[in-house]
Amino acid sequence: MSTAPPSNSQASMPLPAGFPSPSQGELVMKVIPMPSDVNANGDIFGGWVMAQVDLAGSVLPARRVKGRMATVAVNEFVFKQPVRVGDILSFYARLRRIGRTSITVAVEVYAERYSAQGQYMKVTEANLTYVAIDEEGRPRPIPPA
């Protein structure tokens, strides 16, 4: 299914069904996979996508943690469509839960296909948990907002 791109602006135009609204997610990263990132089938390695999701997922927690943190869990990771060389990937993140030492984040990835500019599809969604750590790598409380 292809539609217009997601938007984080406060414009009056409604967002297409299935795309995050500003209250559901924030655009935290954009990236274009290259030929060095492909597997034997010509699609982008799932591990490459996972690494990008981990980076994108860390943006919002980093603002709250204000210091070192570590990824402690990939609670869910769903590959919905293959990612291809030249796709423009947009990563949207939203905080799902803030605990005493940990933060869980939802990440959705949309691809604008190289061969079909202006058309987007959700290719990946994931939930990850990060924990604030001290200099010795031990969990520490997250500072109040």
C-alpha positions in Angstrom: 0.0 0.0 0.0 1.5 3.4 -1.0 0.4 6.8 0.3 1.8 10.2 0.9 4.7 10.6 3.4 4.2 11.0 7.1 4.4 14.5 8.5 5.3 16.0 11.8 4.1 19.4 10.9 1.0 21.0 12.4 -0.5 21.4 8.9 -4.3 21.1 8.6 -4.0 18.3 6.0 -4.9 15.0 7.6 -2.3 12.2 7.6 -2.9 9.0 5.6 -4.1 6.0 7.5 -1.3 4.0 9.0 1.2 6.8 9.4 2.3 8.2 12.7 0.9 11.5 13.8 3.0 14.0 15.7 1.5 12.6 18.9 2.3 9.0 18.0 5.8 9.4 16.8 8.7 11.7 16.0 10.9 11.5 12.9 14.3 10.7 14.5 16.4 9.6 11.6 16.6 9.1 7.8 19.0 6.9 6.0 19.6 5.4 2.6 20.9 1.8 2.4 23.8 1.2 0.0 24.9 -1.8 -2.1 27.4 -2.8 0.6 24.4 -3.5 2.9 22.7 -6.3 0.8 22.4 -10.0 1.3 22.7 -12.7 -1.4 19.1 -12.1 -2.5 19.8 -8.4 -3.2 17.7 -7.2 -0.2 19.2 -5.2 2.7 20.5 -7.4 5.6 18.0 -7.7 8.4 20.9 -7.1 10.8 21.7 -3.8 9.1 18.0 -2.7 9.6 18.1 -3.8 13.2 21.2 -1.7 13.9 19.6 1.4 12.3 16.4 0.8 14.4 18.6 0.5 17.5 20.2 3.9 16.7 16.9 5.5 15.9 15.3 4.1 19.0 18.0 5.5 21.3 17.3 9.2 20.2 14.3 9.9 22.5 15.6 8.0 25.6 18.9 9.8 25.3 17.1 13.1 25.9 15.6 11.8 29.2 18.5 9.7 30.4 21.1 12.5 30.1 24.1 10.2 30.2 25.1 6.6 29.4 22.5 4.0 28.5 22.5 0.6 26.9 20.0 -1.4 24.9 18.8 -4.2 27.2 16.0 -5.8 25.1 14.5 -6.1 21.7 11.0 -6.9 22.8 9.5 -7.2 19.4 10.9 -6.8 15.8 8.8 -7.3 12.7 10.0 -7.2 9.2 6.9 -6.3 7.1 8.5 -5.7 3.7 12.0 -6.0 2.3 14.3 -3.0 2.2 16.1 -2.3 -1.0 19.2 -0.4 -2.1 18.4 3.2 -2.6 15.2 3.3 -0.5 14.9 6.4 1.7 14.1 5.1 5.1 12.3 7.3 7.7 12.4 6.2 11.3 9.7 7.3 13.7 10.0 6.8 17.4 7.7 7.2 20.4 8.2 6.6 24.1 6.0 3.7 25.3 7.0 3.4 28.9 9.4 5.2 31.3 10.3 3.2 34.4 12.7 3.9 37.2 15.9 2.9 35.2 14.5 1.9 31.8 12.7 3.3 28.8 10.7 1.3 26.2 10.5 2.8 22.7 8.4 1.9 19.7 10.0 2.4 16.3 8.3 2.3 12.9 10.3 2.4 9.6 8.8 3.6 6.4 10.5 3.2 3.0 10.2 5.6 0.1 11.2 3.4 -2.8 13.9 4.6 -5.1 11.9 3.6 -8.1 8.6 5.1 -6.8 9.5 8.5 -5.2 6.6 9.9 -3.2 5.2 6.5 -2.3 5.8 5.1 1.2 5.3 1.8 2.9 5.9 0.5 6.4 8.8 -1.9 6.3 9.6 -2.6 9.9 8.3 -2.0 13.4 10.0 -2.7 16.7 9.9 -2.2 20.5 13.2 -1.8 22.3 14.1 -1.2 25.9 17.1 0.9 27.0 18.4 1.3 30.5 20.3 4.2 32.1 23.7 3.1 33.3 26.4 4.7 35.5 30.1 4.8 34.7 30.5 1.2 36.0 27.7 0.0 33.7 25.2 -0.5 36.5 21.5 0.6 36.2 20.9 4.1 37.6 17.7 6.1 38.1 16.4 8.2 35.2 16.4 11.9 36.1 12.9 13.4 36.5 11.6 15.2 33.4 
